[in-house]
Amino acid sequence: QLVDVRTGTPFTLGELAAEKPLLVEAMAIWCTTCRAQQHEVVKAHRSADFHSVGIDVDPNERAPDLAAYAEREGFDWHFAVADRQLVQLLTERFGFGVTNPPSTPTFVVSADGTVRALEFGRLRSADELVAELGAG
């Protein structure tokens, strides 16, 4: 269970994915590559119906700062701070690249709970994100 840093509302990735396609990005506030990718997510939301979650994997960042970042950048989806247990789980499943936000660790979660990692290390355009989600 995660907690949205702006609303304090608890949620799970499974609940969101059951409703519609879900895009998850491991990120950090300081990461300019993450911010660029998230601005592509904004564009993707204009043409497709899907959920997004930004999960801050930097252990030095705090929920109020993440909430301010999301507000400042105009990102209106869920953001949560990963605890150690979640970071460990992601690392065990997908490798240490998950804890390197500039490598754009991005995942698609399907309604059946399947988690698919997209290729780390490159930005995707809004159209590419929509295609990966199958949400067009």
C-alpha positions in Angstrom: 0.0 0.0 0.0 1.3 3.4 -1.0 0.1 6.9 0.2 -0.4 9.8 -2.2 1.8 12.6 -1.0 -0.6 15.3 -2.0 -3.9 13.9 -0.6 -2.7 11.4 2.1 -5.0 8.8 0.4 -3.8 5.2 0.5 -3.8 3.3 -2.7 -2.3 0.2 -4.3 -0.9 -0.3 -7.8 -3.2 -3.3 -8.1 -6.4 -1.2 -7.5 -5.3 1.3 -10.1 -4.3 -1.3 -12.7 -7.7 -3.0 -12.3 -9.4 0.2 -13.4 -7.3 1.0 -16.4 -3.7 0.7 -17.7 -1.1 1.9 -15.2 2.3 3.5 -15.9 4.7 3.6 -12.9 8.0 5.5 -12.9 10.7 5.2 -10.2 11.9 8.8 -9.9 13.5 11.5 -7.7 12.8 15.2 -7.4 16.3 16.2 -8.5 16.2 14.0 -11.6 15.9 16.2 -14.8 15.5 13.1 -17.0 12.5 12.1 -14.8 11.0 15.5 -15.1 11.4 15.4 -18.9 9.8 11.9 -19.0 6.9 13.1 -16.8 6.2 16.0 -19.1 5.8 13.4 -21.9 3.4 11.6 -19.6 1.3 14.8 -19.3 1.1 14.8 -23.1 0.2 11.1 -23.2 -2.7 11.7 -20.7 -4.2 14.1 -23.3 -4.6 11.3 -25.8 -5.2 8.2 -23.7 -7.0 7.1 -20.5 -4.6 5.5 -18.0 -3.3 5.9 -14.4 0.2 7.1 -13.6 2.2 6.8 -10.4 5.5 8.4 -9.6 7.4 6.5 -6.9 10.3 8.5 -5.4 13.1 6.1 -4.7 15.6 8.6 -3.2 15.8 7.8 0.5 16.7 11.4 1.3 13.5 12.9 -0.2 10.4 13.5 1.8 6.6 13.5 1.0 6.0 17.3 1.4 8.8 18.0 -1.0 7.5 15.5 -3.5 4.0 17.0 -3.2 5.4 20.5 -3.9 7.3 19.2 -6.9 4.2 17.5 -8.4 2.2 20.7 -7.9 4.9 23.0 -9.2 5.3 20.9 -12.4 1.6 20.4 -12.9 1.7 16.6 -12.6 -1.8 15.6 -11.4 -1.4 11.9 -10.9 -0.4 9.8 -7.8 3.0 10.3 -6.2 4.4 8.3 -3.3 7.7 8.0 -1.5 9.0 4.4 -1.6 10.0 2.9 1.8 13.0 0.6 2.1 10.9 -2.5 1.7 9.5 -1.4 -1.7 12.9 -0.3 -2.9 14.3 -3.7 -1.9 11.4 -5.5 -3.7 11.9 -3.5 -6.9 15.6 -4.0 -6.8 15.3 -7.8 -6.3 12.9 -8.1 -9.2 14.3 -5.6 -11.7 17.9 -4.9 -10.6 19.7 -1.9 -9.2 18.7 0.3 -12.2 15.4 0.9 -10.4 17.3 3.0 -7.8 18.9 5.1 -10.6 16.2 7.6 -11.6 18.1 9.1 -14.6 17.8 5.7 -16.3 14.0 6.3 -16.4 12.9 3.1 -14.7 9.4 2.8 -16.0 6.8 0.0 -15.7 3.5 -1.0 -17.1 1.1 -2.8 -14.7 -1.7 -4.8 -16.3 -5.1 -5.5 -14.8 -4.0 -9.1 -14.1 -1.2 -7.8 -11.9 1.6 -8.5 -14.5 4.4 -5.9 -14.2 6.5 -5.3 -17.3 9.6 -3.1 -17.1 10.2 -0.9 -20.1 13.8 -0.7 -21.4 15.7 1.5 -18.9 18.0 4.3 -20.1 15.9 6.2 -22.6 13.1 8.8 -22.7 9.9 7.8 -24.4 7.6 10.2 -26.3 4.0 10.5 -25.4 3.1 8.4 -28.4 5.5 5.6 -27.3 4.1 5.6 -23.8 0.5 5.3 -25.1 1.6 2.4 -27.4 3.4 0.6 -24.5 0.2 1.0 -22.4 -2.1 -0.2 -25.1 -4.3 2.8 -24.0 -4.7 4.6 -27.3 
